[in-house]
Amino acid sequence: MSTSILKRLQAKLRSQGGFTLTEALVTLIIAGIVIAAASTGLAFATRQYSGSMEVSQAKVLQSTLKTVIENELSNTENVELGEKVANAGAGGPYTVSTFMGLNYGETGSYGMLSAYDSSIPSHLDQEVSNGEIAYKFVDPTTNAVTWKPLLGKKAYPEGLTASVDVKYFSGLNALGDPDESSPQRFRVILTIYDSSDKALLTDEFDVVPYNHIDDGLSA
């Protein structure tokens, strides 16, 4: 008798739009699958968006640094060279020890573009953090190191850092004469890193100075 009553109740529930226990469980399982899939998709979309934003910010930083570096190097007229790079041609490249910075250096001071390194005892002209590109110069009298950042801290979105490598080509051929096909120029490699020090962007470009550079090699 109880069985027949239960069947009648079930039939009544169905007629009123109710669900059986099995139907409810199936619905819950399907809903769980849908929610899990949506959560996974949302997490993936969030990661994609964050990665895209980071690359976009890195491109802006790289472009801004490139403009400032090009302006600094194209205006210099003096450079002190280090060793010629192994297996280099007649005109270089050479490592650059220092150059005369017209915009960021002080009168009579030679410096170099470099990523700031807090392990080097120095004077900070402005607040600067590791991985920010700065003009580093050494006082010829006291040997004191001073850093002058090329950009303000706000130019570096949280976690992004940079490095720069500068080489120099003398513009001379094997006979020591000017090579018109290969003028004096700097070659710069500028790299932007994320918060885990993974390289996001690398740009290699040449900067041809406006005036003849006194490099100690050519007349």
N, C-alpha and C positions, 0 to 999 in steps of 0.2 A: 504493500500500500504506500509506504514511504517513497518507493521508487516511482510510482505513478504520480505522486504529488510533485516530486522533484522534476519529473519530465514536464508536467503541466506548468510549473514555475519557469522552467527554462524556455518553454514554448512562448509563455507570456512575455518573458524578458526579450525574446527575439522579436516578438511582434511589436514591442515598444522601442525597438532600436537598441537593445542592450547587447553586451558582448559576453561570450563564453570566456572561461578562464584561459583556454588555449588561445583564443583569438587575442585576448589581452596580452598574453605572454609574447605571441608572435609580433604584435604591434610594438611592444617595448623593445624587443630584439632589433626590429627594423629601425626603430627610432634611434637606438644606440649606435647602430652601424652608420646611420646618416650623420649623427652628431660627431662621431669619431672621424668620419671622412671630411666633414666640414672643418673640424678643428685642425686636422692635418693640412688641409688646403689653406686654411687661414695662416697657419704657422709658416708654410712654404711661401705664401704670398708676402708675409711680413719680412721673411729673410730676403726674398727677392727685392723688395722695396728698399730695405736697409742697405743691401749691397749696391743697388743702383744709386741711391743717394750718396753713398760713400765714394763711388767712382766719380759721380758728378762733382762732388766737392773736391776730390783729388785733381780733376781736370782744371777746375778754377784756380786752385793753388798752384798747379804746375804752370799754367798760362801766365799767372801774375808774376811768379818767380822768374820765368823765362824773360819776360819783358824787362824786369829790373836788371837781371844779369846781362842781357844784351846791351842795355844802356850803359852799364858800368864798364864792360869790357870794350865796347866800341869807342869809348872816349879816352881810353888810356893811351899813353905815349911811351911808357917805360915799363920794362918787364925784366925780372931777374929769373934766369932759367936754372933748372936743376939738370938732371941727367937726361940724355936722349933715351927714349924708350927703346927697348931691345928690338933688333931687327927693323928699326925705323929707316925710312928713306933719307935722302940727302937733306931734305928740309924739315925733318922731324917725323913724328911729334916729339916734343920735349916736355918734361914735367915743368910746372911753373912753381917756383919758390914763392915769389911775391910779384906784385905789380902795383903801379901807382894808381890808387883809387881816387878819382876826381870828385865823385859825389859822396862817398861814404868815408873815405880816408881823410886825414888831416894833411895840411900842406907839408910836403917833405916826408910823408910817411908811406911806406910800402906795406902792402898787406895781401891777403889771400881770401878768396871766398871759400867758406867751409861750413859744415854743419857744426853747430855749437857743441862743445864737449865740456861738461862741468868739472871734469877731472883735471883740467888745466887751470892752474892758479891764474886769475885774471881780474881785470876791472870790467864791470858791466856798465856800458853807457845807458842801457835800458834793460828792463826785465826781459830775459830770454831763457828758453828752455832747451833741453837736449833735443837734437833733431831739427832745430830751426836754422835756416841758412843765414849766416852773418858774415860781415866783413871783419876779418881778424887781422890786426896789425900789431907789430912789435915796435915799441919805442927804441930808436937806435941808441939812445943814451942809457936808459935804465933797463932795457929789455923787458919792460912791463908789457903784458899782453892785454889788449883791449878788444872787446867784441861789440860790434854795432850791427844789430839785426837789420836785414833788408826789408822785412815786413813786420807789422805789429802782430801781437799774439792772436788777435781776432782773425787774422788771415789763415790760421791753422785750425780747422775744425777739430774737435776733440779726438785725440788718438792719431791724427795724421802727422807724419814727420817727413823729412826730406834729406837727400844727400846730393852733393855736387862734386863732379870731377872735371878739372880744367887742364887741357893740354894745349901746346902752342906749336904752330908750324911757322918756320922762319921765312918761307917764300924764296929760298935759295935752291939752286940746282947743285949738282955734284961738283961744279967748278967754283962754287961760291958766288955765282952771279944771280941776279934776280930772275926768278922763274915766273913769267907773266901768266902762265897757265895755272899757277898755284901760289896765290898771294899770301902775304902774312895774314894769319888768322888764328883764332882760338877755337878749339873743339870742346864742347861742353856736353857732359852726360848728366842729366838731371833726373833723379828718381824720387817718386813719392811712395811712402810706405803706409800701411794701415797700422792699427794699434798692436797687432801681433808681429810687426816688423816684416810683413810680407809685402813684396814689391807690387804695387797696384799699376803704376805707370812709369815708363822710362822714355825719355826724349833725348835724342842725340842731335845736336845742331851746331853749326859753325857761326862764329861772329867775326866779321871782317872789320877791323878798326878804321875809323875815319881818317886817321893820319898815320904816317910812317912810325913804326915802333922802334925805339932804341932798345935792342935786345942783346947788344954786345957781340953779335955775329955779323951783322951787315953794316955797310958804311952808311 
